[in-house]
């Protein structure tokens, strides 16, 4: 009896560690799910510390169940809808992003626990992370994106970064200045091709979801993503996800292959989660060959930077195209570039909307002539954060689409 009382008085962390080891040993690593796992933990807890009861026993069972299933100590953090990023910088306390601000929380992880969490994420996906393959990208069942780095690349212990996406859909009106939400909703319905640009964590995927919500429910959408993050509200959505090489270095399916395959799936619109390589050419060709109203995102600091990045992506691909031809494709394919950014207060929103236009021509005045290739630029439709100052001049691509409403533009009196 005295021995059992001493066990019950041990620190909670020691009891949790010991009980967790017992659970793993009892199941030889093959853990049940849900209620069965909790019953197993409860049985072992009562056998190990029979004098422990009440709230203390329930907390111990909850902690061990979470540790043995899911992401253990990170589960309560991931359950908070306000947390958008979880950052584990090796052993020690965990950092999170909440409401756009970084903060350090009172969750401590050791190296062994971090490695176990990483393996728990990548194992079911058939991925591998070890010294010979020290970088891995994966995703959780809810669509959260996971990046892990281990030794020898991680100098201070295993690194784990989880980017989460809000459970509540964001509407265009919540992230757009006056008049811009109406313009973007019209542009989607009028089948304009739209590129969303911004930095890391600026809210590109969130805005892409909000734009896609304006697509009529009768249209068939095919999404192509490196890691499935989009949560589109439509009923007729086909989702494709790229596949990295397996542990033997084979089996890779690239974004470019998926974009090409999407063209054979009878899409009304193609949405590419993010272009970052030669698949940009296939996306532009799709926009120019009967798949108007397609959407995509890319990393860029401004609309002109986004257009230059697309040029670079195409030129670095395996297809040798002259710069003039690339710029002709860009000018013909992309209608609007929407820039999103994170503000100093942590909020995210649209900061610029540019209509794609051709710039100055070469010596002969003709694109693709012996002179310089015609530059691609963007005409900003916003006069600042106040709202919409002008309407796009390009006609809508959709048959029968109505022109944009002039009432969306701010009056001169409001501008002043």
N, C-alpha and C positions, 0 to 999 in steps of 0.2 A: 504494500500500500504506500509506503514511504517513497519507493522508487517511482510509482506512478504519479505521485504528487510532485516529485522533482521534475518529471517530464513536463507536467502541465505548467510548471513555473518557468520553463525555459523560454528564452526570447522567441517572439513569434517568427522571426526570420529563420532561426535554427529549426524550429518545428516545420516551417514551410519547406526548407531545403530537404530535411530528412524525409518528410512525407512525399515530396516530389520524387525523390530517388526510389522510394518504395513503390510508387505508382509505376514508374518506368520499369523497375525490375519485375513487378508482378505481371506486366503485359509484354515484356521483352521488346518494348518499343512500339508494339502494335496497339495503339490506343483506340478505345471506342469513342463514339461521338455523343454529344448532347447529354441527355439524362443518364445514359448508361455510364458515361465517364464520371459524372457527379456521384452516382450511386457507388461506384468503385472507390472514389476518393473518400466518400463518407464512411464506407466500411473499414478502410485502412486507418482512417483517422480515429474512429472509435476503438479500434484494436490497439493503436499505438498510444493514444492519450485518452483513456476512458473517463478520466476525471474532468476533462475539459468539456464544457457544455455552453449552452446559451449562445449569445451573440459572438463570443470568441470562437466557438467551434464553427459557426456559419461563416465567419470571415476567413478562417483558415481553409475551409472547404472551397470557398469562392476563389481564394488566391491560388490554391494548388490546381484547381480545375482550369482557371485561366492560364496558368503557367504551362500546363500539360496540353492545352488545346488552344488553337488560334495563335495570337501573338502575345500571350501571357501578360506581362506588366504593361504592354502598350495598348491592350484592348480598351481599358477605360479612357485612355487618351483619344483613341480613334473613334470612340463612341460619342465624343463631344462634337456636335455639328459645326461649332465655331472654329475648330482646329483645321487648318488647310495644309499644314506641312509638319512633319515630324522628322527631326534630325538627331541622329545618334552619332556623336563624334568620337567613337571609341568608348572604353570603360569610363563610367562616371554618370553625371546627370544628363538628362535629355533636354534638348531644345525643341520648341514648337513655334509655329507661326499661328497667331490668333488675331483675327480682325486686322490683318496686314502688319502686325508687329511681332517681332521676335521676343520670346521670353524663355527663361530657364525654369523647368518644373522640377518638383521634388520626386523624380523617378530615377533611381540609380540602377545601372546595368553593368554587369561584369562582362569580360570578353567571352567567356563560355556561353553566357546567355545570349549575347548578340549573335554569335556564330550559330547557335541553335535556332534563333529566330530567322536568320537568313536562309538556313537549310529548309526550314519549314515553309518558306515562301517559294523557293525555287525548286524544291524536290518534286512536288506534284506536277510542275510544268515541264519536267524532263530536262531542266537546265542544270548546269554544274558551276560551282564556284569553289576554287581551291588555289593553290600557289601557281599552278600552270594556267589557270583561267581565272584571274583575280578580279575581273569586272563582270557584272551581270545586271541586266535590266529585266524586270518582270512586272507583274501586276497582281493585285489582290482580287478576290472574287467580286468585290464591289466596284472594280475598275480603278482603284487607286494605283498610281504608278510607283514602282519600287526600284531603287538603285542601290546596289551594294558593292563595296570595295573591301577586299581582304588583303592580308600580307601576301607578297612583299610590297605591294603598291601602297597599302595603308600603313603608314609608319607608326601611328599611335593606337593601333587596334582596329578591329572591324568597323567600317563606317556603313551606316544604313540611313537612307533618305526615303521617306514616303510622302508622296504628294497626293493629297486627297481632293475630291471634288464635291462641291456642296450638294447636299441632298435636296435642297429646295431649288427649283428652276428659277433663273434670273430672267426677268423680262427686259426688253430693249429700253423701256422707259426708265429703268433703274440705273442704267449705265450711260445714257446718252443725254447730251444737252438738248434744249428745246428745238423741236423740229427735226432733229436727226433721227429719232426713233421712227417717226412717220416716214421719213425718206428711206431708211434702210428696210423697213417693212415693205414699202412699195417696191424697192429694188429687188427684193427676193421674189415677190409675187410677179414682177415684170420680167423675171428670169435674167437679171443681170448677173454677170460673173463677178464674184466678190472675193478679195483676198484680205484676210485679217492679219495685221502685223503687230508685233510688240515684243518686248523682252521676256525673259524667263519669269514666270509667275505674274505676268501682267493681266491675265484673264482672257487669253485668246480662245481657249477651249470653251470657257463660259459664254463668251460672246457668240462663238460659232453655234453652240446649242440654242441660244436665243434667236439667232438668225434662222436656223433650221426650223424653229417652231412656227415660222411664217409660211413654210412650204405647204401648199394644199395637200390635204390628206389623201387625195386621189392619185398622187404621183408616187412612183417607185423610186426609192433612194438607195444607192449603194455607197456605203462608207468604207474607206480604206485608211487604216491607221497602223502606225508602228506599234503602239500599245493601245488597246481599245479603251477610250476615255469618253467618247461621245455618248450622250443619253438623249436620243431623239424621241420626240413624243409621237411620231407618226406610226401608223399601223403597218405600212408596207416598207419596212427598212431591212436591208440586207447588210450585215456587218462582216467585213473582212479584216483580218489582223495578220501582219507580217510575222514570219517565224525566223528566229536567229539560227545559226548552225548548232547542231547538237554537240555532245561531248566528243564525237569523232570528227567534227568539223564539216559535216555534210547536212543536207536537209534544209538549207536556208531558202526562204521564199522572200524576195525583196518587195519593197513598196512598188517598184516599177513593174514587176511581174503582176502584182495585184491590180494596179491601175489598168494595165492592158487587159487583164481578165475581166475587170469590171465592165469594159466596153462590150463584152459578149453576153452580158447578163440583162440586157434590155433595160438599162437605167433611164429614168427621166432626168435624174440629176446624179452627179458623182460628187461626194464630199471626201476630200483628202485631209485627214486630220492635221498633218503638217508636212510640207515639202521641205526636204533638206538635201536633195541630191538630184541625180539625172531623171527621177520620176517627174520633175517639173515639166520637161518637154512633153511627156505623155499627157499630163494634166492639161497643158495648153492646147494640145491637139484635140483632146476631148471637148474642151470648151468651144473650139472652132469647128467641130464636126457634128453638130446636132445635139449637144448636151449642154445647152445654155442653162444658166441658173445654177452652175456648179459653185462650190465654196471650198476654201482651203485657208490655211494659215502658214506663216513663216516667221522666223525670228528676224527682226529688223528694228532700228531705232526711229524710222520715219518712213512715210510712203515712198519717197525717192530711193531710200536705201533698200526697201523691199523689192522694188523693180530691178535695181542693180544686182541684188542677190539672186533673183530669178535668172537674170542673164548669166551670172557666173555659174549657177548650178547647171544650166543647159550647156554652156560652153565646156564645162569640165566632164561632160558625159562622153559616152563612147561614140556618139554620132557627131561627126565633124560638120558643123553648120557655120556659115559666115555670120558675123555679128549683125549684118543688116537683116538677114533672114530671121534671126532670133528676135530682133526688135520688132520686125513686122508681125511676128506671131504674138508677141506680148501686147502690142497696140491693138491687135484685132481681138484678142481673147479676153483680157481683163478690163472690166468696166470701172470698178471702184476698189480702192485700197483703204481699209478702215484701220486706223492706228489706235491701239489701246495701251494704257500705261497705268502704273500704280502711283497714286498721288502721295504726297508727304504724310497725310493722315492715315495711310494704309488702305484707303478705298481705291477701287479700280474703275476706270471709265474710258469712254471714247474721247480722244484728244484731237483727232484729225480725220477727215474724210476727203480723199483726193480722187478726182476723176482722171483716169489715165488718158493722156493726150500725147501726140507726137510733137517733139521739139523741133529745133532747127534742122534743116536738111543739109545734104552734102554739097559739093561744089556745083553739081549739075542741077541741084534742087530735087532730085529723084532719089527715093530710098533705094539702097543697094547699088548706087552708081559707084563710079571710081573714086568719088570723094569720100568724106567721113560718113559712117552709117548714121542714119537719123536717130537722134537721141529720144528716149522715152522719158516723159516727165509726168507730173500730176498737178492738176489744178485744184487747190484746196477749196472745198465748199464751206469751210467754217472760217469765221473771222475771229476765232478765239474761243474760249470756253463758254461764251454767252449763248451761242446757238448757230443756226444755219443762216448763211449769208447769201448763198446762191444755189440754184438748182443745176443738176447735171445737164449738159447739152446733148449727150448721146441719146438717140432714140431708144426706147425699150426694145428688148429682144423678143419678148413674148408676143405672139399674135393676139391682137385685140386688146393689148394692155393699154390702160389709160395713162396719159401723161402725168407727171408729178404735180401736186397742188401748190400753186404759188403762195397760198396762205401759210405754208410751213416756214417760209423765209421771214426772218425778222424784219420789221419795218425800220426805215431810216431813223425814226424818232427813238425806237428802242435801242438801236445801235449806239446812238449818242448818249 
